[in-house]
Amino acid sequence: MYQLFCDSNCELWHTTVKELGLNVIRMPYIVDGEEYFYDMGENTDFKAFFDKMRAGATPKTAALNEYAYTEYFEPVLARGEDVYYITFSHQMSATFNSMKNVIAQLKEKYPEREIRFKDSKLISLGSGFVTYYGALKYKEGATMDEMDAYLDDLIKHTAIYFVVNDLTYLYRGGRVSGVSKVVGNLLGIKPILYFNEEGKILNIEKVKGFKKALATMIGYMKKKGSDLDKYKVYILHADCEAEAQAFISSIKAEFGELDIELQPIGPVIGAHCGPGTIGLIFHSNEK
């Protein structure tokens, strides 16, 4: 018997998390000097958060310490169960150094227990997509080995693309140079970003104008989408719901009726991408 864990950076909605019976490791963010832990949208005021960013606030994120991971994992091991944790991309945070240290310590303390983790090599609802379908397998009774095999394949076929409205926030996070930020904002250049096979964020294309960027992402979905009738399509937005709804209408016009879910981007991810961001996640024939 094992318990399935995810972290709040997968951004699955709080009702979905409860329905799936997932154990959630909550990741921290700091606004105006006060630390919070993302609650999967249950009591989050998304508009207030992004309005603060628009007004000049600079939210920060942080890695969990070893004590926090111990607090999550040890009670499960102590009652005789194992741990399987689907993580967001290890390329995105140093938090996994603490996690690995804790796992090594707990394996010494509980040698009969097993602790596994699977790097989704994605973040936000890209990781959530992997976690959602992994949780369905878990509920079907998948063993850890079966879960490994299933997720290894699913990760290869999960695509996430997103476009930001303002390059300032990516600049703060070191994703673009100062010159690129200034020129891009002045000219209305919108980089389309995605996650590669290693779990790194890369710029796949730069286009002029937000609407053209969204149309370009639909083009990627036409080219790379697979089994779209069997898997959910997730649309993310950072306090720009009207634009996201219009994006969904464009997708439906192109593909017909799909199982599309719209969700707000949470504060941890939002601290890095900024307000006005829109993301697209779907099952693909390749990354």
N, C-alpha and C positions, 0 to 999 in steps of 0.2 A: 504494500500500500504506500502510495506517495501523494504528497500534496503539490498542486500546481501553483507556481508563483508567476506573477508578472510585475512590472513596475509602472508607476503612473505616467511615465514617458511614452507608454503605448497608447495612452489617451482614449482607451475604450470608455464608453459612457458608464456612469455609476450604476445604472439599472442593468446594463448588460453584464457588468462585472459580478453583480449579485446573482443574476440568473445563472451564470456559468460557474459560480462558486469559486472564483479565483481569489487567491491571496495576493494582495497588492502591496508592493513596497513603494511608499510614497516619497517622491523626490522633492527637495526643497527649492524655494526661490525666495528672494529677499526684495522687498519694495519699501522704500523710505526707511530703511534700517530695521525693518521688522521681518522676521522669518516666517514663512508659511510652508505648508506641505500640500501639494495638489490633491484635491479630493475627488477627482474624476468628474468634476462639474456639478457635484451635488449641491454645494452652497457657494459656488464661485460667481462673482460678479464680473463677467468677462468685459462688459462695456467699461466699467469703472477702471479696470486694469489697463485696457488699451487707451482709454482717455488720458490716464496718467502718463503713458508713454508719449502720446501726442503732445502733452503739455511739457515734456522734457525730462520726465523721470527716467532713470536708467536701472531697471530691475536687473538683479544678478542671480545666477544660479550657483549651486555648490555641490560638491561630492558628498555622499554619505560617509560617515566614519565607520570604523570597524564595529563599534558598540552597537550601532543601529542595525547592521546586518546580523549580528549575533542575536539581537532581540527578535528579529523576524524568524530566523532559522532554528535556533536552539529549542524552543518549545515543541516544535514539530518532531525533531529528532529525539527529544527526551521522552516523548510519549510513544516511541517505537515506530515512527513513520519516516519515510524518505522525502527528499526535496528535489523538485524539478523546476528550474527557474528560466523562463523565456525573457531575455534581456533586450534592451535597446542596443544600438550599435556601440561596440566597445571602442570604436574610433572617435566617439563623440565625448567621452568623459574619462577622467582618471578614477572615477568612483569604483571601477571594477578591480583596481589594484587592492583596495580595501576588501572588496568582496572575496577575492581569491585568497587573501591572507586569512580571512575568517573561515573560509571553507577548509583550508589546510589545518587550522587549529581544531575545528569541530570534527574533522575526520579522525584526528588523533584521540579526541575525547570520546567519540562515538564510532569506533572502527567497524561496527556491524551495520552501520547506517550508510546510505548512499546519498550523495548530493551531486546533482548534475545541473549544468546550465547550458543554454543554447543561445548563442549570439544571433539575433534576428538580422543583424547588419542593416537595420533600418531604424527609423524613429517615428514618433507620432503614430498616426493610424496605419503607417506602413508596418511598424512593429505590432500595432493592434490587429491588423489583418491576419498576420501570422499567429498571434496569440489567440484570436477568436477561433480560427479553424483548428488550432492545436487543442484548445479547450473542448471543442466538440469531440475530437478524437479521445481526449482524456475521459470524457463522460461516457464514451462507448466502451471504455475499459482498456485502452491502449497501454501496453507495457512501456517502460522507459526506452527500451531498444526500438520498439515500434514508433514511439514518439520521435526519437532521433531521426529515423529514416524518413518519416512523414515530413517533419519540419525541414530537414535538409533539402528535400525536393521542393517544398512550398516556397522557401526563401528564394530559391533560384527563379521562381515564377511570380514574384511579387514586385510590382513596379510602383514607384512613387515619384511624382513630378510636382514641383511647386514654383510659383512665381511670386516675388515680393513687389510691393508697390513703391517702397522707398529703400534705396540701397544703404541708407545710413546705419540701419541696425546690423546688416551683414558686415559692414565696415567695422563697427565696434567689435564684432566677434572675430575679426581677422579674415573674413571670407573674400573681401575685395579690397583693393588698394584705395588710398585716399583720392588719387587722380581718377580712378575708375568710378568711384562714388560720385564725385562732383560732376564729371562729364556725363555719366549715366543719368543722374537725376535731371540735369539740364536738358538733355536730349530726349528724355523719356525712354531710355533704353531699359529693357526688362530682361534680366538673366533668368533662364529656365534652369532650375537645379534638379539634380536627381542623385540617388545613391548607387554607387557602383558595387561590384561583387565583393569588395573588401569592406564595405560599410562606410565609405567616405563620401562626403558631399562634393559633387563636381558640377561645373557649369556646362551643360550640354549645348546651349544655344543662347544667343542674345538677339532679341527682336525689339523693334520700336513700337511701343504702345502696349497697354495692358490687355486690350481686347485681342490683339494679334497674338499675344503670348498665350492666352487661353485657347484660341483657335489652334495654335501650334500644338498644345498639349493634347487636344482632341485628335490631332493628326497622329501623335505618338500612340494613342489608344487604338486608332484604326490600324496602325501598322503592327503593333505588338500585342494587342489584346487577345486573350484566348479564354475560351470557356466563360465568356462574360455572362452567359445565362445561368451559370452554376454558382457563381461567386458574387459577393457583394462588391459594389463600387462605392468607395468613400470619397466624399468631397469635404475638404476642410476650409474654414475661413477664419481670419483674424479680424473680427468685428467688421465684416463687410458682407452681411448676409444677402443683401439685395443682389450684389454682383455674383455671389455664389449660386443663388437661385436661378439667375439668368444663365449661368454656366451649365447648370443641370438641364435647363430647357434646351440648350444647344446640344448637349450630349444625347438627350432623348430624341431630338430631331434627327440625329445622325444614326443612332443605334436602336431606336424604339424603346419600349419599356424595359428597364433593368431594375435590379434591386439596389437602388441608390440611397445611401444614408448621408445626411448632411450633419456636420458637427462643428462646433467652435474649437479653435486652437486654444489650448490651455496656457497658463502663465509661464510655465517652464520653457516650453517651445516658443511661445510668443515673445519671450524676452530676447530671443535671438533673431527671429524673423520680422517682428514688428507688425503693427496693424496694417490691414489691407492685403495680407498674404492669402493666396488661395492654393490649395493642394489637391492632387488627384491621385488616388490609389486604385489599382485594379490588378486582376490576375493576367499575367503576360506570358508570351512564349519565350521571352528572354528579358534580362534586366533592361 
